[in-house]
């Protein structure tokens, strides 16, 4: 088993090496977008957070109104702000310990609610960049193209179907169960939903891993690619899971080793560190796609129709 895994890893590296130039070019482009995304969102979050801190506990809308008036040289606005801040301070002093604790929790919840949209945006765009990296890698691996324009056109043609495939994989692996815990009335059961989601994804997820590969490699539709992935992986659950765990362990070790250097670089140039993080992420995606292609090739296909 270890020898076979070693061969799979070696063949995956060879597959990457054959298209190294194109893969690196795609990784650089997506890494630039990633760095710009992080910089933009982090700047917006810091500004928003500083505004909330400087509001001294006042309602955000009221504070922004006074701030705008102060910027327009409205002297009465400064006096109103000071009075409002003093009123909040006096109110806090008169609270009991229980009321103070509740007040602090409410303020913390307000900060969390205010910043949640940024995290959602970052997650959505991050997934989109990951999807783009997977599509680019699979197109480069599975098809011969004479020009980069052909690659872009092919990526554009299969991208909508790839989105559908990822959605089907998400649904059929039951990963969505964890999201139920986000409902306000079910927050306290979040650990249970995460556990159930993890177990379901472990049981059903491995059978769906080859759907993106089949979509690009055999020009299948989204639904057909998912169906074929289930058929071709039938009876090989343990082999797939063990192979993926080995890859995850290796990737984690590499990222940990590189993380030391990236942290050091980040203290000198945050932009450069973010760019390199983006490049590493995209090359990791490219390697995972290469590994899935090689793993699919060595699985017996007697169960396919």
FENRAMO-V831183 format. One record per helix or strand of 3 or more residues. SS is the DSSP state (alpha for helix, beta for strand). FROM is the first residue (numbers start at 1). LEN is the number of residues. If there is no record, write none. Layout:
ss=SS from=FROM len=LEN
ss=SS from=FROM len=LEN
This chain:
ss=alpha from=2 len=17
ss=alpha from=20 len=35
ss=alpha from=60 len=12
ss=alpha from=75 len=19
ss=alpha from=97 len=46
ss=alpha from=148 len=25
ss=alpha from=177 len=4
ss=alpha from=184 len=25
ss=alpha from=211 len=7
ss=alpha from=222 len=12
ss=alpha from=237 len=30
ss=alpha from=270 len=29
